[in-house]
Structure formats: C-alpha cells, structure tokens
Amino acid sequence: MSADDAAPDPKRDCAQIARRIGTVAFPWDTTRSLELALFRTFASPRIGALLHRTGEFEARAQKRYDDTDLIVSEIIEHGFDSERGRRAIARMNALHARFHIPNEDFLYVLSTFVFEPIRWNARFGWRRLTEPEKLGWFWFWRAVGERMELGDLPDDMAGFERFSRAYESEHFRFTEANQRVALATREMFAGWFPRPVHPLVRHAIHGLLDAPLRIAFGLPSAPRWLVWSSQAALRMRAMALRWLPKRRRPVLRTRKARADYPQGYRIESLGPPPFE
C-alpha cells in the first residue's frame, strides 16, 4: 500500500477529517450539536455573566449566532492553517482579547466543541463516528486551541473529557445572567419556525438539555411525550439517511445567505464592535 492509499492519521490529518465530518458526512448534525455546545457554555456563571454584560446575545442574538457560526465554519471548512482559517482564528482571538477570560473557561468552551458533536452522533447519527474520526475531531480542536495560545491543553481525549465534566460539576449553577442569555438564544431558535409552533419548539429545546443544564438556566422539564417523540423523530431521520445516497459534495455554511450580510462578509468585520 502506498503512502497515498494509507488511512488518514487522526493527528496529522485532523483538518481533513474535521472538514469531512462537518461538511460531507454530518453537516446538519454538526451544526445542531455545535448549537447545543454554545448553549451549554452559558451555564457557567462566569461565561453567562460576561455575555449578559455585553448585552449582545439579548439584543442581537441572530447576529451573534451568525458571527460565531461563520468564524467556526471558516475554520472547519478551510482548516486552521489555511489563509482564511488563520484570519478567522485571529479575529476570534481579537474579540476575546477585549475581556479577561480565565484559561479554564476557554478550555471548557473548547471541550464542548469536541464532545457535544461526538455525543450527538452517538444518539442521532446515521452512522457512528469511527474511533479515528473521533480522535481526528479532538486533535482538530486541540490544534485550534494551540493557535488560540491556550495553556494546559490535554494530550488525550479521555483527559479532556474528565476536565470538562469536572468543570461542569464545579461551575454549573443557576444565575439570572445565565438564564437571560439562554432565554434570548432559545427565542432566537424558536424564531426560525412559524409563530404558532413556538411553544412546542421551546419545550423541544428543553427536552434536548440534560438536567444540570436546565437547572443552571432555571428551565422546566419538557413533557415526556415530547422528549420521546422528538428523539424518535431524530432517530427515524438517521434511519432514513442510511438508505439514501450518500452526500459527496460539501455543505458550506459560509455560503449560506445571511440577513445581516446580504452582500457577503469580511472575516475581520465579524463580531460586535468595540464596547464602551
């Protein structure tokens, strides 16, 4: 077997693996799981308080979502060492540099980007991620963390997951700031659907959140029938996808039309303007 025919190496080829997961094999699932990852970070009082203090998610939730989505998608679609990937990481670093953010908070946010897609896939994927794919996804985000100049980056997935679980156990708790940011984001998601179904969408979102997360946001449990039917629908979708022709062309979220950017966007203009 030639070197060109060899299976991808999870560490060396992590950018290629992540691009395939995020744009070809599981584009819809990756987007939904990263939305949950973003939602999950709000349960940390330090992160929730910072986002509440800026007022951006409560005043312009859709734009903040789009800006985050575009920066993350630039990195996934083009790779962290591409010209556009480097610009996206530089923009992300510049936005974060406005605030004093503890290293462990950065690490926790990064961990949600690693583990929420893997967990979503285990529950609702049309096939399971292979171990090399999981490792490639981990090494991809770890490499992004290196380019963010984060400290104490773990060298193995199991250690990173232990850190993530310990962080949640120590930090997750209810605050009004957490709740306000979470509710603003939930209403943004509900706004993507016709108004008559907004109550159903809200409860469906609650049904996708685990108990510690709901408690940290002060949200009620979803009705059991809705949790069951929502999860059943996602599993039926997965079963249907197994029988459909497999996607070959990438789905690129950077090409998606955005109301805030009708003429397109510059990476360096993403994110909020400087705060007073």
C-alpha positions in Angstrom: 0.0 0.0 0.0 1.4 3.4 -1.0 1.5 6.4 1.4 -1.3 8.0 -0.6 -3.5 5.0 0.0 -2.9 4.8 3.7 -5.8 5.6 6.1 -5.8 9.1 7.4 -3.8 9.7 10.6 -6.1 11.3 13.2 -3.4 13.8 14.4 -1.7 14.5 11.1 -4.9 14.6 9.0 -7.2 16.1 11.6 -8.1 19.2 9.4 -9.2 16.8 6.6 -11.1 14.6 9.0 -12.9 17.5 10.6 -13.8 19.1 7.2 -15.3 15.8 6.1 -17.3 15.3 9.3 -18.6 18.9 9.3 -19.4 19.4 5.6 -19.9 16.0 4.0 -20.7 13.2 6.4 -22.7 15.0 9.1 -23.2 18.7 8.2 -26.7 19.1 9.7 -25.8 17.1 12.8 -22.6 19.0 13.3 -24.5 22.3 13.2 -27.1 21.2 15.7 -24.6 19.8 18.1 -22.4 22.9 18.0 -25.5 24.9 18.7 -26.0 22.8 21.8 -22.3 23.2 22.6 -22.8 27.0 22.5 -25.9 26.8 24.7 -24.0 24.6 27.2 -21.3 27.2 27.8 -24.0 29.7 29.1 -24.4 27.5 32.2 -21.1 28.7 33.6 -21.8 31.8 35.6 -18.5 33.5 34.5 -19.3 32.9 30.9 -23.0 33.7 31.3 -22.2 36.9 33.2 -19.8 38.1 30.5 -22.2 37.5 27.7 -25.0 39.2 29.7 -22.8 42.1 30.5 -22.1 42.8 26.8 -25.9 42.6 26.0 -25.1 41.2 22.6 -27.0 37.9 22.8 -30.0 39.6 24.3 -30.1 42.5 21.8 -28.8 40.8 18.7 -28.9 37.1 19.2 -29.2 36.2 15.5 -26.2 38.3 14.5 -24.1 36.9 17.4 -25.1 33.4 16.3 -24.2 34.2 12.6 -20.9 35.7 13.5 -19.9 32.7 15.7 -21.2 30.2 13.1 -19.2 31.9 10.4 -16.0 32.0 12.3 -16.3 28.4 13.3 -17.3 27.4 9.8 -14.4 29.2 8.2 -12.0 27.1 10.4 -13.8 23.8 9.7 -14.2 24.4 6.0 -10.8 25.8 5.2 -8.6 24.4 8.0 -6.8 26.2 10.9 -3.6 26.7 8.9 -5.3 28.0 5.7 -5.2 31.7 4.9 -8.9 32.0 5.8 -8.6 29.8 8.8 -5.8 31.9 10.2 -7.8 35.0 9.7 -10.8 33.5 11.4 -8.7 32.5 14.5 -7.0 35.9 14.5 -10.4 37.5 14.6 -11.7 35.2 17.3 -8.5 36.0 19.4 -9.0 39.7 18.9 -12.6 39.6 20.1 -11.7 37.6 23.1 -8.7 39.9 23.9 -11.2 42.6 24.9 -12.0 40.7 28.1 -10.2 39.0 30.9 -11.2 35.4 30.4 -9.7 32.6 32.6 -7.8 29.9 30.7 -10.1 27.2 32.2 -13.2 28.9 30.7 -11.6 28.8 27.3 -10.7 25.2 27.7 -14.2 24.3 28.8 -15.7 26.1 25.7 -13.3 24.2 23.5 -14.2 20.9 25.2 -17.9 21.4 24.3 -16.9 21.8 20.7 -15.1 18.4 20.9 -17.7 16.4 22.9 -21.1 17.6 22.0 -20.8 16.5 18.3 -19.5 13.2 19.4 -22.4 12.7 21.9 -25.0 13.9 19.4 -23.6 11.4 16.9 -23.9 8.5 19.4 -27.6 9.3 19.9 -28.7 10.5 16.5 -26.1 9.9 13.8 -27.0 8.0 10.7 -23.8 6.0 11.4 -21.4 6.1 14.3 -18.2 8.1 14.1 -15.2 5.8 13.9 -12.5 6.0 16.5 -10.1 7.6 14.1 -12.8 10.2 13.3 -13.3 10.9 17.0 -9.6 11.3 17.5 -9.3 13.5 14.4 -12.1 15.7 15.7 -10.3 16.0 19.1 -6.9 16.8 17.5 -8.5 19.4 15.2 -9.9 21.4 18.1 -6.8 20.9 20.2 -4.8 22.4 17.3 -7.3 25.4 17.2 -6.6 25.7 21.0 -2.9 25.9 20.4 -3.4 28.7 17.9 -5.5 30.5 20.5 -2.5 30.2 22.7 -4.4 28.3 25.4 -2.5 26.7 28.3 -2.8 23.3 29.8 -4.2 21.7 26.6 -4.7 17.9 27.3 -2.9 15.4 25.1 -5.6 12.8 25.2 -9.4 12.8 24.7 -10.2 11.0 27.9 -8.3 13.6 30.0 -10.1 16.4 28.2 -13.5 14.8 28.9 -12.6 14.4 32.6 -11.7 18.1 32.8 -14.9 19.1 31.0 -17.1 17.0 33.4 -15.2 18.3 36.5 -15.6 21.9 35.2 -19.4 21.4 34.9 -19.7 19.8 38.3 -17.8 22.7 39.9 -19.3 25.7 38.0 -22.8 24.9 36.7 -25.3 26.7 38.8 -28.3 29.0 38.3 -27.9 32.7 37.9 -30.2 35.3 36.3 -27.5 36.2 33.8 -27.2 32.6 32.6 -31.0 32.4 32.3 -31.3 35.7 30.4 -28.7 34.7 27.8 -30.2 31.2 27.5 -33.7 32.5 27.0 -32.6 35.0 24.4 -30.9 32.3 22.5 -33.8 29.9 22.9 -36.2 32.6 21.5 -33.8 33.0 18.5 -34.1 29.3 17.8 -37.8 29.4 18.2 -38.0 32.4 15.8 -36.8 30.2 13.0 -40.2 28.5 13.0 -43.8 29.7 12.4 -45.1 31.6 15.5 -47.9 29.0 16.3 -45.3 26.3 17.0 -43.0 28.5 19.2 -44.3 26.9 22.4 -43.6 23.4 21.1 -40.1 24.4 19.9 -39.3 25.9 23.3 -40.3 22.6 25.0 -38.4 20.6 22.4 -35.3 22.5 23.2 -35.7 21.9 26.9 -36.0 18.2 26.0 -32.6 18.2 24.4 -30.9 19.6 27.6 -29.8 17.4 30.4 -30.9 18.1 34.0 -27.8 20.1 35.2 -28.1 22.3 32.2 -31.8 23.0 32.7 -31.3 23.7 36.4 -28.5 26.2 35.6 -30.9 28.0 33.3 -34.0 27.6 35.5 -35.9 25.9 32.7 -38.6 23.4 33.3 -38.5 19.8 32.0 -40.2 19.1 28.7 -43.2 16.8 28.7 -42.2 13.2 28.5 -44.2 12.6 25.3 -42.4 15.5 23.6 -39.0 14.3 24.7 -39.8 10.8 23.4 -41.3 12.0 20.1 -38.5 14.5 19.4 -35.8 11.9 20.0 -37.8 9.3 18.0 -38.0 11.7 15.0 -34.3 12.3 15.1 -33.6 8.6 15.2 -36.1 8.0 12.3 -34.2 10.7 10.3 -31.0 8.8 11.0 -32.5 5.5 9.8 -33.8 7.2 6.6 -30.4 8.7 5.8 -28.8 5.2 6.0 -30.8 4.2 2.9 -30.4 7.4 0.9 -27.5 8.1 -1.5 -24.5 9.4 0.5 -23.6 13.0 0.1 -20.5 13.6 -1.9 -20.4 17.4 -2.2 -19.7 19.5 0.9 -22.4 21.7 2.5 -20.6 25.0 3.2 -22.2 27.2 5.8 -20.0 30.1 4.8 -22.0 30.2 1.5 -25.4 30.4 3.3 -27.4 33.6 2.8 -27.5 35.7 6.0 -29.9 38.6 6.5 -27.1 40.5 8.4 -24.7 40.1 5.4 -26.7 40.4 2.2 -23.6 41.4 0.3 -21.3 38.9 2.0 -18.9 39.5 4.8 -15.3 40.1 5.7 -13.8 37.9 8.4 -12.3 40.9 10.1 -15.7 42.5 10.4 -17.4 39.6 12.2 -18.4 40.1 15.8 -19.6 43.1 17.8 -18.0 46.5 17.5 -15.7 47.6 20.4 -17.7 48.0 23.6 -17.7 51.3 25.5 
